[in-house]
Amino acid sequence: MSSPRTPVRAGAIALAACAGLAFAAVPATAQVQLPDGPALAKNLTKKVTASGINRHLIALQRIADKNGGNRAVGTKGYDQSVDYVAGLLRDAGYEVSTPEFTYPVQITDAAFANAGGTKVDAFPLEESPQTPVGGITGPLVTIPQDATPGCEASDFAGLPTKGAVVLIRRGACTFNQKQANAAAAGAVAVLVANNVDGPLQGVTLGEGGVLPTGGVSKADGDTLFGKNGASTTVDMRFHVVEKPARNIIAETKTGRKNNVVMVGSHLDSVEAGPGINDNGSGSAALLETALQLGASPKVSNSVRFAWWGAEELGLVGSTKYVQSLTFEQQLDIALYLNFDMIASPNAAYFVYDGDNSDGVGAGEGPYGSAQIESALAGFLNATGTPTEGTDFDGRSDYGEFIANGIPAGGIFTGAEGIKTAAQADKWGGQAGVAFDKCYHSKCDNLGNLDRVALDRNADALAWVTASYAISTEEINGVPPKNAAAKAAKAAARKAAKTNVAKKAKAGKHTHGLSL
């Protein structure tokens, strides 16, 4: 998942982060009763297994291990990830392409902060404004390190003067929210101190940033928090060059080509770690779904699978792909399903809020998004997993699809957001702890997964993909052919239950009712 832009909104069994135990056992989960649906959806859901997905996760971990510990776009680790996925798809008979696009790379010209003579590395976040040559100078103001540092405007009420350089601990809300609050209080620059060991770089501030914002390591942050009030100069400058990368597109040979079901996950990690939850989890589940579906299934609608590059640098691969399509080609896409971080170790079960019933943030998606939300949440709820909505906040690859009127939806198990007590009661896990404490970090490895959440969400992925491969009538604004019959049956069942309840209340015996 791309670096934070707005707050995010879980499964309780997580493997211990054992050092490199790629062969860790995948726990068996209880057999669930699948709801009514197409035979293809039932069969595919049964065939997409946790062990099959785990094999791909092991592959991605080993690729990262051989290539400096990450699979970031522009590295051999990413290129080998592309080759692994594309190779398996070609072997399975898919029509596979790896269209090239270019993405912007910041080349650092200056990256430091000097607080009263203590000089530390301060890396400008992607999409951050730059400082002028020579930097910006102001008094250092440290924001209290509470549970939500810099996330509320009140955190900045104590700024002693305009023109401050503000130091904030990472966590609980987005980088953009922290810098926006700082800007509103009159700050001139922001330093964000990592909340885990290591530097803070290769992450994105996001659109709308107005202050130069840089990341410092946890250790350097600890030092700077002791320098409150010191005159501080921040110098963060860079230039941008364009570099090439590849997406992966694989489409079934069967099904209508003018009513395509598109399903995607981003394949790249951040530079800090191997990205096994973010987003090996979505990528591996998507790959296993494609392999088990096969290249020539008996479907009404073609299924187009995508693995995106440079998502972590601002959703570049998916954005460039959608923009490369003509309007007619965009019309050929009936809907887009997105799977990014579906196995967070302190997992939530969020479904993108297609109808804006939560009334939070960006609003509803294009027509059909509400139906996608209902399909995903309906499957999870029917199989015993309650869900919550999460906003289309622009942090993942659905963004450009929605911008062009293509209905979208997906599943998300949470990133740096904090699980509430109510959510822990509902889903298990730990209240007051991040959904993924290793988000964008070195420890996002094979031990950083809730395998139960992965299995449940992979089932939902397979079920809904296969269901839409059979019919997208509701997405296209056309009621399913059997909708009237289903409604009549539902009404009859409701009437029967009401009649039973009335008889029971009257003290009458009914068949099968114990009084």
C-alpha positions as CSV (number, residue, x, y, z in Angstrom):
1,M,0.0,0.0,0.0
2,S,1.2,3.4,-0.9
3,S,2.4,5.6,2.0
4,P,-0.2,7.3,4.1
5,R,-2.5,10.0,2.8
6,T,-5.5,9.7,5.2
7,P,-6.2,7.6,8.3
8,V,-6.9,3.9,7.6
9,R,-9.2,1.8,9.1
10,A,-8.1,-8.1,11.6
11,G,-8.2,-12.5,12.3
12,A,-6.1,-13.0,15.3
13,I,-3.6,-15.8,14.7
14,A,-0.3,-14.4,13.5
15,L,2.9,-16.4,13.1
16,A,5.8,-15.4,15.3
17,A,8.4,-13.4,13.5
18,C,10.9,-16.3,13.5
19,A,14.1,-15.3,11.7
20,G,13.6,-16.4,8.1
21,L,11.5,-19.5,8.8
22,A,10.0,-19.6,5.3
23,F,8.8,-23.1,5.8
24,A,6.5,-22.1,8.7
25,A,3.4,-24.2,8.8
26,V,0.1,-22.8,7.5
27,P,-2.6,-23.4,10.2
28,A,-5.6,-25.3,9.1
29,T,-8.9,-23.4,9.3
30,A,-12.3,-24.8,9.9
31,Q,-14.3,-25.7,6.8
32,V,-16.9,-23.0,6.2
33,Q,-20.2,-23.3,4.5
34,L,-20.2,-21.4,1.3
35,P,-23.2,-19.3,0.4
36,D,-25.4,-19.8,-2.6
37,G,-23.7,-18.8,-5.8
38,P,-22.3,-19.9,-9.2
39,A,-20.7,-23.4,-9.3
40,L,-17.5,-21.7,-10.6
41,A,-17.3,-19.5,-7.5
42,K,-17.7,-22.5,-5.2
43,N,-15.2,-24.6,-7.0
44,L,-12.6,-21.8,-7.3
45,T,-12.9,-20.9,-3.7
46,K,-12.2,-24.5,-2.7
47,K,-9.2,-24.7,-5.0
48,V,-7.5,-21.5,-3.8
49,T,-5.7,-22.8,-0.7
50,A,-3.6,-21.3,2.0
51,S,-0.7,-23.7,1.2
52,G,-0.8,-22.7,-2.5
53,I,-0.7,-19.0,-1.6
54,N,2.1,-19.6,0.9
55,R,4.3,-21.1,-1.7
56,H,4.2,-17.8,-3.6
57,L,4.9,-15.8,-0.4
58,I,8.0,-18.0,0.2
59,A,9.2,-17.2,-3.3
60,L,8.8,-13.5,-2.8
61,Q,10.6,-13.6,0.5
62,R,13.5,-15.5,-1.1
63,I,13.7,-13.1,-4.0
64,A,13.9,-10.2,-1.5
65,D,16.6,-12.1,0.5
66,K,18.7,-12.5,-2.6
67,N,18.4,-8.8,-3.5
68,G,19.2,-6.6,-0.6
69,G,16.2,-7.4,1.4
70,N,13.5,-5.8,-0.7
71,R,11.5,-5.9,-4.0
72,A,11.2,-2.2,-4.6
73,V,10.6,-1.0,-8.2
74,G,13.8,-0.3,-10.0
75,T,15.7,-3.2,-8.2
76,K,16.6,-6.7,-9.2
77,G,14.2,-7.9,-6.5
78,Y,11.3,-6.3,-8.3
79,D,12.4,-7.5,-11.8
80,Q,12.7,-11.1,-10.5
81,S,9.3,-10.8,-8.8
82,V,7.8,-9.8,-12.2
83,D,9.6,-12.8,-13.9
84,Y,8.3,-15.2,-11.3
85,V,4.7,-14.2,-11.6
86,A,4.7,-13.8,-15.4
87,G,6.4,-17.1,-15.9
88,L,3.9,-19.1,-13.9
89,L,1.0,-17.3,-15.7
90,R,2.5,-18.1,-19.1
91,D,3.0,-21.7,-18.1
92,A,-0.7,-21.8,-17.2
93,G,-1.6,-20.7,-20.7
94,Y,-2.5,-17.1,-20.1
95,E,-2.0,-14.3,-22.6
96,V,0.6,-12.3,-20.6
97,S,2.1,-8.9,-21.3
98,T,4.5,-6.8,-19.2
99,P,3.8,-3.3,-20.5
100,E,6.5,-0.8,-19.7
101,F,5.9,2.6,-18.1
102,T,8.1,5.2,-16.5
103,Y,8.1,6.4,-13.0
104,P,9.7,9.4,-11.3
105,V,12.8,8.9,-9.1
106,Q,14.0,11.5,-6.7
107,I,17.7,11.9,-6.8
108,T,18.8,13.5,-3.6
109,D,20.9,16.7,-3.7
110,A,20.7,17.6,0.0
111,A,19.1,15.6,2.9
112,F,20.0,16.7,6.4
113,A,18.8,18.6,9.5
114,N,21.2,20.5,11.8
115,A,19.8,21.2,15.3
116,G,22.2,23.3,17.3
117,G,25.2,21.6,15.8
118,T,23.8,18.1,15.8
119,K,23.5,17.0,12.1
120,V,21.4,14.0,11.1
121,D,20.2,12.6,7.8
122,A,16.7,13.9,6.8
123,F,15.4,12.3,3.6
124,P,12.7,14.2,1.8
125,L,9.5,12.1,1.5
126,E,8.3,11.4,-2.0
127,E,6.1,14.2,-3.3
128,S,7.4,16.6,-0.6
129,P,8.0,20.2,-1.5
130,Q,11.7,21.1,-1.5
131,T,13.6,23.6,0.6
132,P,15.5,26.4,-1.1
133,V,19.2,26.1,-1.6
134,G,20.7,26.5,1.9
135,G,17.7,25.2,3.6
136,I,15.1,26.6,6.0
137,T,15.9,27.6,9.6
138,G,13.7,27.9,12.6
139,P,13.5,26.8,16.2
140,L,12.9,23.1,16.7
141,V,9.5,22.3,18.3
142,T,9.0,18.7,19.4
143,I,5.4,17.4,19.4
144,P,4.5,15.2,22.4
145,Q,4.9,11.5,21.7
146,D,1.4,10.4,22.7
147,A,-0.8,7.7,21.1
148,T,-1.6,10.0,18.2
149,P,1.4,12.3,17.7
150,G,0.7,15.3,15.5
151,C,-2.7,13.9,14.4
152,E,-4.8,16.6,16.0
153,A,-4.6,20.4,15.5
154,S,-4.4,20.7,19.3
155,D,-1.0,19.0,19.3
156,F,0.4,22.2,17.8
157,A,-1.3,24.7,20.1
158,G,1.9,25.2,22.1
159,L,4.1,26.4,19.2
160,P,6.1,29.2,20.7
161,T,6.5,31.1,17.4
162,K,5.7,31.1,13.8
163,G,8.4,29.6,11.5
164,A,9.1,26.5,13.6
165,V,10.7,23.3,12.4
166,V,8.4,20.7,13.9
167,L,9.6,17.2,14.9
168,I,6.8,14.5,15.1
169,R,7.0,10.8,15.8
170,R,5.7,8.5,13.1
171,G,2.5,6.6,13.6
172,A,-1.3,6.7,14.1
173,C,-2.1,8.9,11.2
174,T,-0.7,9.9,7.8
175,F,2.4,11.9,7.1
176,N,0.2,14.3,5.1
177,Q,-2.1,14.9,8.1
178,K,0.8,15.6,10.4
179,Q,2.3,18.1,8.0
180,A,-1.1,19.7,7.3
181,N,-1.6,20.3,11.0
182,A,1.9,21.7,11.3
183,A,1.3,24.0,8.3
184,A,-1.9,25.3,9.8
185,A,0.0,26.2,13.0
186,G,2.6,28.2,11.1
187,A,5.5,25.8,10.8
188,V,8.0,26.0,7.9
189,A,9.2,22.4,7.8
190,V,8.4,19.0,9.3
191,L,10.7,16.2,10.4
192,V,9.0,12.8,11.0
193,A,11.0,10.4,13.3
194,N,10.7,6.7,12.6
195,N,8.9,4.6,15.2
196,V,10.9,1.5,14.4
197,D,14.6,1.1,14.0
198,G,16.2,2.3,10.8
199,P,15.9,5.3,8.5
200,L,12.6,6.7,7.2
201,Q,12.9,7.0,3.4
202,G,11.3,5.7,0.2
203,V,7.8,6.6,1.5
204,T,5.3,9.1,0.1
205,L,3.9,12.3,1.6
206,G,1.1,12.2,-0.9
207,E,-0.7,14.9,-2.9
208,G,-1.4,18.2,-1.3
209,G,1.8,18.5,0.7
210,V,2.7,22.2,1.4
211,L,5.7,21.9,3.7
212,P,9.1,20.3,3.1
213,T,8.7,17.1,5.0
214,G,11.6,14.7,5.7
215,G,12.1,11.4,7.5
216,V,14.8,10.7,10.2
217,S,15.7,7.4,11.8
218,K,14.4,6.4,15.1
219,A,17.8,6.8,16.8
220,D,18.3,10.3,15.3
221,G,14.8,11.2,16.2
222,D,15.4,10.2,19.8
223,T,18.4,12.6,19.8
224,L,16.5,15.4,18.2
225,F,13.7,15.1,20.8
226,G,16.3,16.2,23.3
227,K,17.0,19.4,21.3
228,N,13.7,21.2,21.7
229,G,14.1,24.9,21.0
230,A,17.5,24.6,19.2
231,S,17.9,26.6,16.1
232,T,17.5,24.1,13.3
233,T,18.3,24.1,9.6
234,V,16.6,21.7,7.3
235,D,18.0,21.3,3.8
236,M,16.2,18.8,1.6
237,R,16.5,19.1,-2.2
238,F,16.4,16.7,-5.1
239,H,15.9,16.5,-8.8
240,V,13.7,14.0,-10.6
241,V,14.5,11.6,-13.4
242,E,12.2,9.1,-15.2
243,K,13.0,5.4,-15.1
244,P,11.3,2.4,-16.7
245,A,9.4,-0.4,-15.0
246,R,6.9,-3.1,-15.9
247,N,3.3,-4.0,-14.9
248,I,2.0,-7.6,-15.5
249,I,-1.3,-8.1,-17.4
250,A,-2.8,-11.6,-17.8
251,E,-6.2,-12.2,-19.4
252,T,-8.2,-15.3,-19.8
253,K,-8.7,-16.6,-23.4
254,T,-12.4,-17.1,-22.8
255,G,-15.2,-14.7,-22.0
256,R,-16.4,-11.4,-23.4
257,K,-13.6,-9.0,-24.2
258,N,-16.0,-6.0,-24.0
259,N,-17.1,-6.7,-20.4
260,V,-13.9,-7.5,-18.6
261,V,-13.7,-8.3,-14.9
262,M,-10.3,-6.7,-13.8
263,V,-8.6,-7.7,-10.6
264,G,-5.3,-6.2,-9.4
265,S,-2.6,-6.0,-6.7
266,H,0.6,-4.1,-6.5
267,L,3.8,-6.2,-6.7
268,D,6.4,-3.8,-5.5
269,S,7.6,-3.4,-1.9
270,V,9.2,-0.3,-0.3
271,E,13.0,-0.2,0.0
272,A,12.9,-0.8,3.7
273,G,11.8,-4.5,3.5
274,P,10.6,-7.5,1.6
275,G,6.9,-6.4,1.6
276,I,5.3,-9.8,2.4
277,N,2.1,-8.4,3.7
278,D,2.4,-5.1,1.7
279,N,1.7,-6.4,-0.8
280,G,3.0,-10.0,-1.1
281,S,-0.3,-11.0,0.5
282,G,-2.5,-9.6,-2.2
283,S,-0.2,-10.5,-5.0
284,A,0.2,-14.1,-3.9
285,A,-3.5,-14.6,-3.4
286,L,-4.2,-13.1,-6.8
287,L,-1.6,-15.3,-8.5
288,E,-3.0,-18.5,-6.9
289,T,-6.5,-17.4,-8.0
290,A,-5.4,-16.9,-11.5
291,L,-3.6,-20.2,-11.7
292,Q,-6.5,-22.2,-10.2
293,L,-9.1,-20.4,-12.5
294,G,-7.0,-21.3,-15.5
295,A,-6.5,-19.5,-18.8
296,S,-9.7,-20.9,-20.5
297,P,-12.4,-21.2,-17.9
298,K,-16.1,-21.5,-18.8
299,V,-17.0,-17.9,-18.1
300,S,-19.3,-15.2,-19.6
301,N,-16.8,-12.4,-19.0
302,S,-13.1,-12.3,-19.6
303,V,-11.0,-11.9,-16.4
304,R,-8.0,-9.7,-16.6
305,F,-5.4,-10.0,-13.7
306,A,-2.9,-7.2,-13.0
307,W,0.2,-6.9,-10.9
308,W,1.1,-3.2,-10.6
309,G,4.6,-1.6,-10.3
310,A,5.6,1.6,-8.5
311,E,2.5,1.7,-6.3
312,E,4.7,2.6,-3.4
313,L,5.9,5.7,-5.4
314,G,2.4,7.1,-5.9
315,L,0.3,4.5,-7.7
316,V,2.3,5.0,-10.8
317,G,1.9,1.7,-12.6
318,S,-1.9,1.4,-12.3
319,T,-2.4,5.1,-13.1
320,K,-0.2,4.9,-16.2
321,Y,-2.1,1.8,-17.3
322,V,-5.6,3.3,-17.1
323,Q,-4.4,6.5,-18.7
324,S,-2.9,4.5,-21.6
325,L,-6.4,3.1,-22.5
326,T,-8.7,4.8,-24.9
327,F,-12.2,5.6,-23.7
328,E,-13.5,2.6,-25.6
329,Q,-11.0,0.4,-23.9
330,Q,-11.9,1.8,-20.6
331,L,-15.6,1.0,-21.4
332,D,-14.6,-2.6,-21.9
333,I,-13.7,-2.9,-18.2
334,A,-16.9,-3.7,-16.2
335,L,-15.3,-3.3,-12.8
336,Y,-12.0,-3.3,-10.9
337,L,-11.3,-5.3,-7.7
338,N,-8.3,-4.3,-5.6
339,F,-6.4,-6.4,-3.1
340,D,-3.7,-4.6,-1.1
341,M,-2.6,-5.8,2.3
342,I,-5.0,-8.7,3.1
343,A,-3.2,-10.4,5.9
344,S,-2.1,-7.8,8.4
345,P,-0.9,-9.5,11.6
346,N,-3.4,-7.6,13.9
347,A,-5.9,-7.8,11.1
348,A,-9.1,-5.9,10.5
349,Y,-11.7,-6.9,7.9
350,F,-12.3,-3.7,5.9
351,V,-14.3,-3.5,2.7
352,Y,-14.1,-0.3,0.6
353,D,-17.1,1.8,1.2
354,G,-18.6,1.9,-2.3
355,D,-21.9,3.6,-1.3
356,N,-20.4,6.0,1.2
357,S,-22.7,4.7,3.9
358,D,-20.1,5.5,6.5
359,G,-20.1,9.2,5.4
360,V,-16.3,9.4,5.7
361,G,-13.8,11.0,3.4
362,A,-13.9,10.8,-0.4
363,G,-17.5,9.8,-0.9
364,E,-19.1,7.0,-2.9
365,G,-17.5,5.2,-5.9
366,P,-18.9,5.1,-9.4
367,Y,-22.1,3.2,-10.0
368,G,-21.5,-0.4,-9.2
369,S,-19.1,0.2,-6.4
370,A,-21.9,-0.2,-3.8
371,Q,-22.7,-3.6,-5.3
372,I,-19.1,-4.7,-5.2
373,E,-18.9,-3.7,-1.5
374,S,-22.1,-5.7,-0.9
375,A,-20.7,-8.7,-2.6
376,L,-17.4,-8.8,-0.7
377,A,-18.9,-7.9,2.7
378,G,-21.8,-10.3,2.0
379,F,-19.4,-13.2,1.4
380,L,-17.3,-12.5,4.5
381,N,-20.4,-12.0,6.7
382,A,-22.0,-15.1,5.3
383,T,-18.9,-17.2,6.1
384,G,-18.6,-15.9,9.7
385,T,-16.4,-12.8,9.4
386,P,-18.0,-9.4,10.2
387,T,-16.7,-6.4,8.3
388,E,-16.4,-2.6,8.4
389,G,-16.2,0.0,5.7
390,T,-13.1,1.9,4.8
391,D,-12.9,5.0,2.7
392,F,-11.7,5.3,-0.9
393,D,-8.8,7.4,0.5
394,G,-6.6,7.3,-2.6
395,R,-3.9,5.1,-1.1
396,S,-4.1,2.2,-3.4
397,D,-4.5,1.3,-7.1
398,Y,-8.3,1.7,-7.4
399,G,-7.7,5.5,-7.7
400,E,-7.4,6.0,-11.4
401,F,-10.1,3.5,-12.2
402,I,-12.5,5.5,-10.0
403,A,-11.3,8.7,-11.5
404,N,-12.4,7.4,-14.9
405,G,-15.9,6.2,-13.8
406,I,-15.0,2.5,-13.5
407,P,-16.7,0.9,-10.4
408,A,-14.2,-0.5,-7.9
409,G,-14.0,-2.2,-4.6
410,G,-11.7,-4.4,-2.5
411,I,-10.5,-5.7,0.8
412,F,-8.0,-4.2,3.3
413,T,-6.8,-5.5,6.7
414,G,-5.2,-2.2,7.9
415,A,-1.8,-0.6,7.9
416,E,-0.4,1.8,10.5
417,G,-3.8,2.6,11.9
418,I,-4.6,1.6,15.5
419,K,-7.1,-1.2,16.3
420,T,-9.8,0.0,18.7
421,A,-11.1,-2.0,21.7
422,A,-14.4,-2.6,19.9
423,Q,-12.5,-3.9,16.8
424,A,-10.5,-6.3,19.0
425,D,-13.7,-7.5,20.6
426,K,-15.1,-8.2,17.2
427,W,-12.1,-9.7,15.4
428,G,-9.6,-10.6,18.1
429,G,-6.0,-9.2,18.2
430,Q,-4.7,-6.4,20.3
431,A,-6.4,-3.1,21.0
432,G,-4.2,0.0,20.9
433,V,-1.7,-1.7,18.5
434,A,-1.3,-1.0,14.8
435,F,-3.0,-3.4,12.4
436,D,0.5,-3.9,10.9
437,K,3.3,-2.8,13.2
438,C,5.8,-3.7,10.5
439,Y,4.1,-1.6,7.8
440,H,6.8,-0.3,5.4
441,S,9.5,-1.8,7.6
442,K,12.2,-4.4,7.5
443,C,10.1,-6.8,9.6
444,D,7.4,-7.1,6.9
445,N,8.4,-10.7,6.3
446,L,6.9,-14.2,6.4
447,G,6.3,-13.9,10.1
448,N,4.3,-10.7,9.6
449,L,1.0,-12.3,8.5
450,D,-2.3,-13.4,10.0
451,R,-2.7,-16.6,8.1
452,V,-6.4,-16.9,9.0
453,A,-7.1,-13.5,7.6
454,L,-5.2,-14.4,4.5
455,D,-7.2,-17.6,4.0
456,R,-10.6,-15.8,4.6
457,N,-9.8,-12.9,2.3
458,A,-8.4,-15.2,-0.4
459,D,-11.7,-17.0,-0.3
460,A,-13.5,-13.7,-0.8
461,L,-11.2,-12.8,-3.7
462,A,-11.8,-16.0,-5.5
463,W,-15.6,-16.1,-4.8
464,V,-16.3,-12.6,-6.0
465,T,-13.9,-12.8,-9.0
466,A,-15.5,-16.0,-10.2
467,S,-19.1,-14.7,-9.6
468,Y,-18.5,-11.6,-11.7
469,A,-16.8,-13.7,-14.4
470,I,-20.3,-15.4,-14.7
471,S,-22.4,-12.2,-14.5
472,T,-21.9,-8.5,-14.0
473,E,-25.5,-7.6,-14.5
474,E,-25.9,-5.7,-11.2
475,I,-22.7,-3.8,-11.8
476,N,-24.0,-2.7,-15.2
477,G,-27.3,-1.6,-13.8
478,V,-29.3,-4.6,-15.0
479,P,-31.0,-6.8,-12.3
480,P,-30.0,-10.4,-12.5
481,K,-32.4,-12.6,-14.5
482,N,-33.4,-14.5,-11.5
483,A,-33.7,-11.5,-9.2
484,A,-37.5,-11.7,-9.1
485,A,-37.5,-15.4,-8.3
486,K,-35.0,-14.9,-5.5
487,A,-37.0,-12.0,-4.1
488,A,-40.2,-14.1,-4.1
489,K,-38.4,-17.0,-2.3
490,A,-37.0,-14.6,0.3
491,A,-40.5,-13.1,0.9
492,A,-41.9,-16.6,1.2
493,R,-39.2,-17.6,3.7
494,K,-39.8,-14.5,5.8
495,A,-43.6,-15.1,5.8
496,A,-43.1,-18.7,6.9
497,K,-40.8,-17.6,9.8
498,T,-43.3,-14.9,10.8
499,N,-46.1,-17.5,10.8
500,V,-44.0,-19.9,12.9
501,A,-43.2,-17.1,15.4
502,K,-46.9,-16.2,15.7
503,K,-47.9,-19.8,16.3
504,A,-45.2,-20.2,18.9
505,K,-46.3,-17.1,20.7
506,A,-49.9,-18.4,20.7
507,G,-48.7,-21.6,22.3
508,K,-49.3,-23.8,19.3
509,H,-47.1,-26.7,18.3
510,T,-45.3,-26.4,15.0
511,H,-43.1,-28.9,13.2
512,G,-39.6,-28.8,14.5
513,L,-40.2,-26.2,17.1
514,S,-39.4,-27.1,20.7
515,L,-41.7,-25.4,23.2
